[in-house]
Amino acid sequence: MPFFKKRAHDGWITNIKRYRNLDIVVTSSHDTCVSFWEVEKKRKLMTLTEHEKPIQSIQFCHAFEYMVSATDEDLVIWKLKCQEGADYDDVPEDAEEDELPSRYTISAT
């Protein structure tokens, strides 16, 4: 039985890559999205939606500071920032595991 199974995209998944040396994988798809997933928590952290056509390739460069995503015709260069640590101040004591904040915060510009 798999650890986790979920519909991740609405089109063919074209890439799955590990982000840095963290518990994060990045997927791209023909649905024009790039998604970041926290594996241990079994949840999506962020989705990038800049493309208008199916994404064919993603690649990290400059020590994971940048990610390039490309379709057949265009590419986008994203500047990534990942911070580790969660804010547990507003979480009830009886919160379920899937209600806890992520260990990571990722942003892309």
N, C-alpha and C positions, 0 to 999 in steps of 0.2 A: 504494500500500500504506500502511495507517495506521501511525503511530508506535507505537501501543499499542492492544490490544483485549483486554478481559477482561470476564467476567461480573461486574458490580459489585454487583448486588442480586438478590433473589429475587422482585421485583415490579416494576411499572412505575416508571421513574424519573420523579419529578415536578418536580425542580428540579436545576439545575446552576449554581452560583455560584462566582465567584472570591473567595478569601479574602484580603483586604487587597491589597497590591501584591506578593504572594509567588507562588511557583510551586506554589500549593495551590488545588485546587478542592474544593467541597463538594457532595455529592449527597444527595438525599432520595428516598424511595421508598414505594411501597405496602407494602413488607415491614416497615414501622414503624421503619426505621433511617435515621440520618444518618451519612454517611461523609466523612472528610477524606482527600484523595489528594494525594500529592506527585507532580506531573506528570513532572518530569525523571527521577526514580528509578523511576517506574512502579509505585508501591506505595501501599497503604492505610496511613495513619498512625493512624487512630482511628475507631471506630464508636460512636455514641450510640444507646442502645436503650430509652429511657425510655417511648416511646409504645406503646400497645396497639392502635392503629388506624392505617390508612394515613396517611402524612404528606402533606398537601396543599400546604404552603407553608413556606419558610424565608426569613428576612430578617435581615440584620445591622443593628445600630444602635450608636450611641455610638462611632463610630470603630472598629468591629469588636470592641469590648470585649464585646458581648453578641450572642447569636443567639437568635432566636425561631423555634421550630418548632411547627407547628400541624396538627392533624387536623381533621375536620369538627366535632369536639366539644370538644377541649381544646387547650391550648397549654403549652409549656414554654419558659421563658427560661433560657438557659445563659450563664454567665459564662465567657468564653474567655481563655486565656492561651497565647501562642505565644512560644517561645524559639528563636532561631536559633543554630545551632552543634551540632556532633556530637562525641561522645566516641570517639576512635579508639584509645584506649589498649589495649583488649582485642581488637583486630582483627588477625588474622594478616596478615603481609606479602603472602601469595599469595592473599588473599581476592578473590573475583569482585566485579564492580561491584554486583550485586544483593545481596551480603552486607554491603555497607558500611552504616553507620548513616545514618539520615535526617539531612538538614540541619536539620530542624525537630522540635521537641517541642511538641505541643499538648495542653492539658488543658481539661476542661470541668467546671464544678460548677453 
